[in-house]
Amino acid sequence: MSSNAHVPVLLGPVLEGLNIRASGCYVDGTFGRGGHSSAILERLTADGRLIAIDRDPQAIASAPKALLSDPRFELIRGECAQLEKFIDERGLLGSVDGVLLDLGVSSPQLDEAGRGFSFLRDGPLDMRMDPDAGVSAADWLATVDERDLRRVLKTYGEERFAARIARAIVSARDEAPLRRTGQLAEIIAGAVPFQGDKIHPATRSFQAIRIFVNGELEQLRAALEQSVNVLRKPTALRSGGRLCVISFHSLEDRLVKRFIREASRESEQYRGMPLVPAEHRPKLKAIGKLIEATAEEIAANRRARSARLRVAERL
């Protein structure tokens, strides 16, 4: 199997984590190329339902016809940050049995030079998940203040050479506009001293700019918070809905871990008190520990090497 082929990561653990009921209702908040959605649908009966969301028009356009023609399936072009709105519009608020969020970029997005996500393939410096919305990376880099650029590189890329890189980018754009990914990657590589690293010197900077341009952490925070209202509460006959989140770098994983931890405790003002109002009681409980890909999966799918899965259940 090609390492570049799109393969849904941690598929087995995701299906187990969702605790799929054959007649349940599920949401794939980051459809991508539909690998997880297809597997979920295979486990649903005629009474089951799956709603998928993605803001990338190419992901929507490339959705398999078998999925689109399935009456149990609906694909929405939109942001995962609108999760609660989409579910409420369908009268399903508090009735969803599972929400999946598979974060980051998909293999097809990285492989297509025209999207501008990869420093390995020269193309327009865009990086937007939705090319019809927001500001491209090129347009942002054309005007961003050096201090703000340094902050973005340090905060979202955890880049220790953020100051050097920001200075080099601002200096280079004074000479010529930055319009190509190869151009930006070359500038970054020239600004960073060789460390003998296994990763390309532009890796962290490209990640940081992509996350900022797409507001990815803000999207994630909104989806996590809204998932609580979307998921089904437990009853005497069935457990609560499940939240499964796959992250690919430490910023995302820390955010998810912190959210689940906080949602698993009483509101701060009531912690340690014998009587806690219902609205201030824990809303989630963590299920199991952090799950990472096996050596076998990583060998078959390199994208899985940094994947981390966390699961929580509605209380």
TORMAR-588563 format. One record per residue (C-alpha): x, y, z. Coordinates in steps of 0.05 Angstrom, whole numbers, plus 5000, padded with zeros to 4 digits. Layout:
# residues N
<<X,Y,Z>>;
...
END
This chain:
# residues 315
<<5000,5000,5000>>;
<<5027,5069,4982>>;
<<5045,5111,5041>>;
<<5010,5169,5005>>;
<<4943,5133,4996>>;
<<4888,5159,5040>>;
<<4874,5108,5094>>;
<<4831,5124,5155>>;
<<4876,5123,5216>>;
<<4862,5083,5279>>;
<<4799,5055,5246>>;
<<4790,4996,5292>>;
<<4800,5036,5357>>;
<<4752,5090,5330>>;
<<4697,5040,5316>>;
<<4707,5009,5384>>;
<<4710,5077,5418>>;
<<4645,5100,5386>>;
<<4611,5038,5415>>;
<<4567,5035,5354>>;
<<4494,5016,5361>>;
<<4465,4989,5296>>;
<<4406,5036,5297>>;
<<4443,5096,5326>>;
<<4456,5166,5301>>;
<<4529,5187,5289>>;
<<4566,5249,5266>>;
<<4632,5249,5228>>;
<<4652,5321,5240>>;
<<4712,5318,5193>>;
<<4692,5276,5133>>;
<<4757,5281,5094>>;
<<4755,5226,5042>>;
<<4701,5186,5078>>;
<<4741,5127,5104>>;
<<4714,5130,5175>>;
<<4644,5147,5150>>;
<<4642,5086,5104>>;
<<4663,5040,5161>>;
<<4611,5069,5208>>;
<<4555,5061,5157>>;
<<4574,4988,5147>>;
<<4555,4977,5220>>;
<<4488,5012,5218>>;
<<4421,4981,5201>>;
<<4367,5014,5159>>;
<<4346,5053,5222>>;
<<4415,5082,5232>>;
<<4437,5151,5211>>;
<<4504,5184,5196>>;
<<4515,5259,5186>>;
<<4582,5281,5159>>;
<<4611,5352,5157>>;
<<4670,5381,5119>>;
<<4689,5452,5098>>;
<<4734,5429,5040>>;
<<4695,5432,4975>>;
<<4742,5381,4943>>;
<<4726,5332,4999>>;
<<4652,5343,4986>>;
<<4661,5334,4910>>;
<<4702,5270,4918>>;
<<4652,5236,4965>>;
<<4639,5165,4940>>;
<<4573,5158,4902>>;
<<4556,5097,4944>>;
<<4555,5141,5006>>;
<<4517,5198,4974>>;
<<4463,5151,4949>>;
<<4454,5118,5017>>;
<<4389,5144,5050>>;
<<4421,5136,5119>>;
<<4477,5186,5101>>;
<<4479,5262,5095>>;
<<4540,5303,5077>>;
<<4542,5377,5097>>;
<<4591,5429,5071>>;
<<4608,5470,5132>>;
<<4653,5477,5192>>;
<<4657,5429,5251>>;
<<4651,5492,5294>>;
<<4578,5494,5271>>;
<<4565,5424,5297>>;
<<4510,5443,5346>>;
<<4475,5487,5294>>;
<<4473,5431,5242>>;
<<4448,5380,5291>>;
<<4396,5426,5320>>;
<<4369,5442,5251>>;
<<4355,5368,5242>>;
<<4320,5361,5309>>;
<<4374,5315,5336>>;
<<4404,5356,5392>>;
<<4418,5310,5451>>;
<<4402,5248,5408>>;
<<4470,5233,5377>>;
<<4504,5168,5397>>;
<<4573,5186,5374>>;
<<4615,5244,5347>>;
<<4681,5234,5311>>;
<<4733,5288,5298>>;
<<4794,5269,5256>>;
<<4837,5331,5258>>;
<<4891,5360,5213>>;
<<4900,5352,5138>>;
<<4884,5291,5096>>;
<<4933,5256,5050>>;
<<4898,5282,4987>>;
<<4904,5353,5012>>;
<<4978,5344,5023>>;
<<4989,5309,4957>>;
<<4957,5363,4914>>;
<<5008,5418,4903>>;
<<4954,5468,4884>>;
<<4927,5469,4955>>;
<<4992,5496,4983>>;
<<4995,5452,5045>>;
<<5060,5417,5031>>;
<<5131,5444,5028>>;
<<5151,5381,4989>>;
<<5109,5401,4928>>;
<<5116,5470,4898>>;
<<5049,5504,4888>>;
<<5009,5566,4904>>;
<<5017,5588,4976>>;
<<4945,5580,4997>>;
<<4935,5530,5055>>;
<<4861,5543,5064>>;
<<4816,5484,5080>>;
<<4760,5523,5045>>;
<<4790,5561,4986>>;
<<4726,5603,4982>>;
<<4734,5632,5052>>;
<<4784,5670,5093>>;
<<4853,5695,5074>>;
<<4906,5654,5039>>;
<<4974,5642,5071>>;
<<5006,5685,5016>>;
<<4961,5744,5029>>;
<<4970,5738,5104>>;
<<5046,5734,5099>>;
<<5046,5795,5054>>;
<<5023,5841,5110>>;
<<5034,5807,5177>>;
<<5077,5843,5227>>;
<<5143,5808,5243>>;
<<5126,5804,5317>>;
<<5058,5772,5302>>;
<<5090,5723,5254>>;
<<5141,5703,5306>>;
<<5085,5692,5356>>;
<<5046,5648,5307>>;
<<5107,5606,5291>>;
<<5124,5597,5364>>;
<<5053,5585,5389>>;
<<5024,5540,5335>>;
<<5088,5508,5309>>;
<<5128,5505,5374>>;
<<5186,5529,5330>>;
<<5247,5547,5371>>;
<<5277,5587,5313>>;
<<5213,5628,5305>>;
<<5249,5695,5311>>;
<<5300,5678,5257>>;
<<5247,5651,5210>>;
<<5201,5710,5219>>;
<<5258,5758,5206>>;
<<5278,5720,5143>>;
<<5207,5718,5116>>;
<<5195,5793,5127>>;
<<5262,5809,5095>>;
<<5249,5764,5035>>;
<<5180,5793,5021>>;
<<5211,5862,5016>>;
<<5251,5835,4957>>;
<<5195,5796,4922>>;
<<5123,5774,4939>>;
<<5118,5705,4971>>;
<<5070,5666,4927>>;
<<5097,5594,4924>>;
<<5106,5539,4976>>;
<<5175,5522,4949>>;
<<5196,5595,4956>>;
<<5174,5597,5029>>;
<<5205,5529,5046>>;
<<5271,5553,5017>>;
<<5270,5617,5058>>;
<<5256,5578,5122>>;
<<5310,5526,5108>>;
<<5360,5582,5098>>;
<<5342,5614,5164>>;
<<5347,5551,5207>>;
<<5415,5523,5225>>;
<<5424,5449,5206>>;
<<5406,5406,5266>>;
<<5411,5337,5235>>;
<<5336,5330,5246>>;
<<5295,5277,5212>>;
<<5241,5327,5195>>;
<<5245,5382,5143>>;
<<5264,5450,5173>>;
<<5199,5480,5145>>;
<<5154,5428,5178>>;
<<5136,5467,5241>>;
<<5128,5533,5205>>;
<<5082,5506,5152>>;
<<5041,5473,5208>>;
<<5037,5538,5246>>;
<<5016,5580,5187>>;
<<4963,5528,5166>>;
<<4934,5524,5235>>;
<<4930,5599,5241>>;
<<4901,5612,5171>>;
<<4847,5560,5182>>;
<<4832,5577,5255>>;
<<4840,5503,5270>>;
<<4846,5507,5345>>;
<<4787,5553,5350>>;
<<4747,5505,5307>>;
<<4767,5448,5353>>;
<<4749,5485,5417>>;
<<4680,5502,5390>>;
<<4667,5430,5366>>;
<<4689,5401,5433>>;
<<4645,5448,5473>>;
<<4585,5436,5428>>;
<<4593,5361,5429>>;
<<4567,5359,5501>>;
<<4499,5386,5479>>;
<<4498,5343,5417>>;
<<4511,5276,5450>>;
<<4457,5233,5481>>;
<<4453,5228,5556>>;
<<4452,5159,5586>>;
<<4387,5124,5606>>;
<<4371,5061,5644>>;
<<4373,5023,5578>>;
<<4433,5053,5542>>;
<<4498,5088,5557>>;
<<4512,5160,5538>>;
<<4539,5182,5470>>;
<<4613,5177,5455>>;
<<4663,5230,5433>>;
<<4724,5206,5394>>;
<<4779,5254,5374>>;
<<4841,5238,5333>>;
<<4896,5290,5337>>;
<<4963,5294,5302>>;
<<5005,5342,5343>>;
<<5014,5362,5415>>;
<<4975,5427,5411>>;
<<4912,5391,5390>>;
<<4922,5333,5438>>;
<<4934,5378,5498>>;
<<4870,5417,5482>>;
<<4829,5353,5476>>;
<<4859,5323,5539>>;
<<4846,5387,5579>>;
<<4774,5392,5553>>;
<<4757,5320,5573>>;
<<4790,5329,5641>>;
<<4752,5393,5656>>;
<<4686,5365,5630>>;
<<4696,5304,5675>>;
<<4695,5348,5738>>;
<<4645,5391,5773>>;
<<4646,5465,5758>>;
<<4703,5496,5796>>;
<<4660,5534,5847>>;
<<4626,5468,5868>>;
<<4686,5421,5871>>;
<<4689,5384,5937>>;
<<4618,5404,5957>>;
<<4567,5350,5977>>;
<<4510,5379,5936>>;
<<4523,5401,5865>>;
<<4468,5430,5820>>;
<<4454,5387,5759>>;
<<4481,5439,5710>>;
<<4548,5440,5746>>;
<<4559,5364,5751>>;
<<4609,5327,5706>>;
<<4585,5321,5635>>;
<<4635,5271,5607>>;
<<4678,5214,5631>>;
<<4743,5192,5598>>;
<<4740,5122,5568>>;
<<4806,5084,5571>>;
<<4874,5116,5560>>;
<<4907,5151,5502>>;
<<4908,5105,5441>>;
<<4964,5108,5390>>;
<<4975,5069,5326>>;
<<5009,5001,5327>>;
<<5075,4988,5292>>;
<<5037,4949,5240>>;
<<4990,5006,5224>>;
<<5047,5056,5220>>;
<<5084,5011,5172>>;
<<5022,5009,5127>>;
<<5003,5082,5135>>;
<<5058,5133,5154>>;
<<5005,5185,5171>>;
<<4986,5143,5231>>;
<<5053,5152,5265>>;
<<5033,5215,5302>>;
<<4959,5199,5310>>;
<<4929,5200,5381>>;
<<4859,5180,5398>>;
<<4820,5201,5461>>;
<<4750,5177,5477>>;
<<4699,5205,5526>>;
<<4626,5187,5542>>;
<<4568,5233,5558>>;
<<4543,5231,5630>>;
END
